[in-house]
């Protein structure tokens, strides 16, 4: 699952960060920030029908062990 947030004012980000963390905790989800990869994750969250595991560079042999 990828969670993205957009807001009109940068001052809203701390409040939105807390809201997302609270909702994730209620759903028993662990989330982490995409530090340094924000653009890639934002594009991956667009509703284009992209299946992320099909576009990884992890070899199939290794992926089968996960």
N, C-alpha and C positions, 0 to 999 in steps of 0.2 A: 504494500500500500504506500502511495506517495501522497503526502499532504502538502499543498501549496497555499500560500496566503498572499493576497494583494490588498493594499490599503492606499488611500489617498494621501495620508500624512505619516511621515516616518515616526512621529510621536506615538502613533497607535501600536507600533510593533511590540513593545513590552506587554501591553494588555492582550494582544492577540497571541503572543508566545505563551502567556499564562493560560489563556483559554484553551489552546491546543493541548498543552500539557495536562490540563484538568480533564479534558474529554478523553485523551488517550488513557489516562489512569482509570477512568470510569469503565473503559472498554477493555482493560487489562492488556493494553498495548504498550510495547516499549518503542519509543521513537528516538531518532537521533538526527542531528542537523547534517545537511549535505555541505559541509564546509569545503569551500573551493570548487564545488561542483553544482552550484545552484542553478546555472543555466541549463545544464544537462538534465537535472531532475525536473525542472520546470517543463522542459520540452517533453520529457517522458510522461508527464502527467496530463498532457493535452489529449483530448479524446480522438486520437487518430487510429486506434486499433493496433498500436505497437505492442508487441509482446517482448518485454525486456530480455528475458533469458535467451531468446533467439538471436540477440544482437551482442552477446558478450564475447569476449575473446578467451574465455575459459574453454580448454579442449573438452570434447565430449567424454573422454575417458576420465578426466578429473571430475567433471560435473556429475557423472554417475556415482561417484563416491560420496557426494554430499548428501 
